[in-house]
Amino acid sequence: MLAQLNDVNSVANGLVSTALTAGLTLIDPRRLTVGRRAAYRGVVAVLTAWVTWTALRSDEVTVPPAARAGIVTGAAGAVLGFAELGEALDARLHDGLARAGAARPRLWLAAAAAVLSLVSWWGGRTADRKRAGGLEEL
């Protein structure tokens, strides 16, 4: 099961990453205490690191282990560095949906995040398969 979760082309990977993304989007960071906001940001960074790591483990991508570690660390660091900007954008989207009359803006944001996450995963999976098919024909 763990091998499937860490295989970017497996359905389990797509479903778990999508569920985690949508679940984190349900949380309004503005309502968190300082400590809980730090934990929230840490979880988002860890999720980003995991998604990046699994993407770099694809058979179609050859990245040396040291470079992979650097890229994953950089991705997590970028998420932490841009956390305030991301949370400000989240707040604007949430408030815009509320002003537009959405009864539960968090649910709409989570649904959009789930769709974007799933489409992104599916697109990457499809691209990997097309590339693999093209390589086999050579």
Secondary structure, 3 states (H helix, E strand, C coil): CHHHHCCCCCHHHHHHHHHHHHHHHCCCHHHCCHHHHHHHHHHHHHHHHHHHHHHHCCCCCCCCHHHHHHHHHHHHHHHHHCHHHHHHHHHHHHHHHHHCCCCCHHHHHHHHHHHHHHHHHHHHHHHHHHHHHHHHHC
